Amino acid sequence: MIWDTRTIRESDEQGLKRAGLSWVERRPMPLMVMSAIASVLLLFGAFSIYRGEVTTGILAVILMFVSVWAGYQFYPVRRSLLFDRDGSILAPRGLPYYGRRVLRQWGTQYIQTIEVLDVAEVSVNIGVIATTGETLYVARDLPPSWARQVVVKLTLALEAIREAVREQTLAAKPDHPGGDDLIE
């Protein structure tokens, strides 16, 4: 299996605009294997129906549809999580368990930590834990070493965007607390 992560950094004239990470969640059984099984089952089903064994042929075609469905369930999925300078969190490719609808109420200011959760024998999930105690799962079924890499890179992206916001805020403030209009 090939592990693929991509660090994302987008800038504009004000500095860092968006930081995040894109990664691939590999499933245990690739789509190609299930497609090959489906092709064999389709040929077997057609041949069985041609020979007059309709029940066997129909069963083979049903199993073909099940194998195609299973292939898509286990197919690798590219995920990404982006932290924006305006405080929003973007998941353009959706998140496991949630899809794309969950991030409206979440913002970078509410993130307390990003960590590995639900450690199983061969796979783990990654969660973003808010200051309210809520957990947002952002990755699932990753091998532990891959999960640690995603956690570290997402944490670095979050720190980078928070630093960019801090620098932008400091640059916008005047040098003295009263403002520029006090000295004439």
C-alpha positions in Angstrom: 0.0 0.0 0.0 1.2 3.5 -0.8 0.7 6.2 1.8 0.0 9.6 0.4 -0.3 12.9 2.3 -0.1 16.4 0.9 0.5 19.5 3.0 -1.6 22.4 1.8 -0.6 26.0 2.3 -2.4 28.8 0.4 -1.3 32.4 0.7 -2.5 35.8 -0.5 -1.2 39.4 -0.1 -2.0 39.3 3.7 0.0 36.2 4.3 -1.1 32.6 5.0 -4.8 32.2 4.1 -5.4 28.5 4.5 -3.4 25.6 5.9 -4.2 21.9 6.0 -3.6 18.4 4.9 -4.9 16.0 2.3 -4.5 12.2 2.8 -5.8 8.9 1.4 -7.7 6.5 3.6 -7.0 3.1 2.0 -9.6 0.4 2.4 -8.6 -3.2 3.1 -9.9 -4.5 -0.3 -9.3 -2.4 -3.4 -11.9 -1.7 -6.0 -9.9 -3.4 -8.7 -10.1 -6.8 -7.0 -13.8 -6.5 -6.5 -14.3 -5.3 -10.2 -12.4 -8.4 -11.4 -14.6 -10.7 -9.2 -17.7 -8.8 -10.6 -16.5 -9.4 -14.2 -16.0 -13.1 -13.6 -19.4 -13.4 -11.9 -21.1 -11.5 -14.8 -19.5 -13.9 -17.4 -20.4 -16.9 -15.3 -24.0 -15.6 -14.8 -24.4 -15.0 -18.6 -23.0 -18.4 -19.4 -25.3 -20.1 -16.9 -28.4 -18.4 -18.2 -27.3 -19.3 -21.8 -27.0 -23.0 -20.7 -30.5 -22.8 -19.2 -29.5 -22.7 -15.5 -31.4 -19.5 -14.8 -31.3 -19.7 -11.0 -27.5 -20.1 -11.0 -27.2 -17.2 -13.5 -29.4 -14.9 -11.5 -27.5 -15.7 -8.3 -24.2 -14.9 -10.1 -25.5 -11.6 -11.3 -26.8 -10.7 -7.8 -23.4 -11.6 -6.4 -21.8 -9.4 -9.1 -23.8 -6.4 -7.8 -22.8 -7.2 -4.2 -19.1 -7.3 -5.2 -19.3 -4.0 -7.0 -21.0 -2.5 -3.9 -18.3 -4.0 -1.7 -15.6 -2.6 -3.9 -16.9 0.9 -3.6 -17.2 0.5 0.2 -13.6 -0.4 0.5 -12.2 1.9 -2.2 -9.5 4.4 -1.2 -10.9 7.8 -0.2 -9.0 11.1 -0.4 -9.8 13.3 2.6 -8.7 16.8 3.4 -9.0 19.2 6.3 -8.2 22.9 5.9 -8.0 25.6 8.5 -8.8 29.1 7.2 -7.6 32.4 8.4 -11.2 33.6 9.1 -11.5 30.7 11.6 -13.5 28.3 9.5 -12.7 24.7 9.0 -13.2 23.2 5.6 -13.5 19.5 4.6 -14.0 19.8 0.8 -14.1 16.0 0.3 -16.3 15.3 3.3 -15.5 13.5 6.6 -16.2 10.0 7.7 -19.4 9.6 9.6 -20.5 13.1 8.8 -20.2 14.0 5.1 -19.8 17.7 4.4 -22.5 19.2 6.6 -20.8 19.2 10.1 -18.3 22.1 10.0 -20.6 25.1 10.2 -20.6 25.2 14.0 -16.9 24.4 14.3 -14.1 27.0 14.1 -10.4 26.9 14.7 -10.8 28.9 17.9 -12.7 26.0 19.5 -10.1 23.3 18.7 -8.3 22.2 21.8 -6.4 19.2 20.4 -6.1 16.8 17.5 -5.4 13.2 18.5 -5.6 9.5 17.8 -8.8 8.0 19.1 -10.4 4.6 19.2 -7.2 2.5 19.0 -8.0 -0.9 17.7 -5.6 -3.7 16.9 -4.9 -2.7 13.3 -6.7 0.6 12.7 -7.4 3.9 14.5 -9.6 6.9 14.1 -8.5 10.6 14.4 -10.5 13.1 16.2 -10.5 16.9 16.6 -11.5 17.6 20.2 -13.1 21.0 20.9 -12.9 23.1 24.1 -16.5 22.1 24.7 -15.6 18.4 24.9 -17.2 17.5 21.5 -15.2 15.3 19.2 -15.2 15.6 15.4 -13.9 12.4 13.7 -11.8 13.4 10.7 -10.2 10.1 9.6 -11.0 6.5 10.2 -9.5 3.0 9.8 -5.9 4.2 9.4 -2.9 2.2 10.5 -1.5 3.6 13.7 1.7 5.0 12.1 -0.3 6.8 9.4 -2.7 8.2 12.0 0.2 9.7 14.0 1.5 11.3 10.8 -1.9 12.9 10.0 -2.3 14.1 13.6 1.2 15.8 13.6 0.7 17.4 10.2 -2.8 18.7 11.1 -1.5 20.1 14.3 1.3 21.9 12.5 -1.3 23.3 10.0 -3.5 24.5 12.9 -0.5 26.1 14.6 0.5 27.8 11.3 -2.9 29.3 10.7 -3.2 30.5 14.4 0.3 32.1 14.0 -0.8 33.8 10.8 -4.0 35.2 12.5 -1.8 36.3 15.5 0.6 38.2 13.2 -2.2 39.8 11.2 -3.9 41.0 14.4 -0.6 42.4 15.8 0.1 44.2 12.5 -3.4 45.8 12.6 -2.9 47.2 16.1 -1.3 50.6 16.6 2.0 50.8 18.6 0.3 52.5 21.6 -2.9 51.7 23.3 -4.6 55.0 22.7 -4.5 55.0 18.9 -2.9 57.4 16.4 -5.4 60.2 17.0 -4.0 61.0 20.5 -0.8 62.7 19.3 -1.3 65.8 17.3 
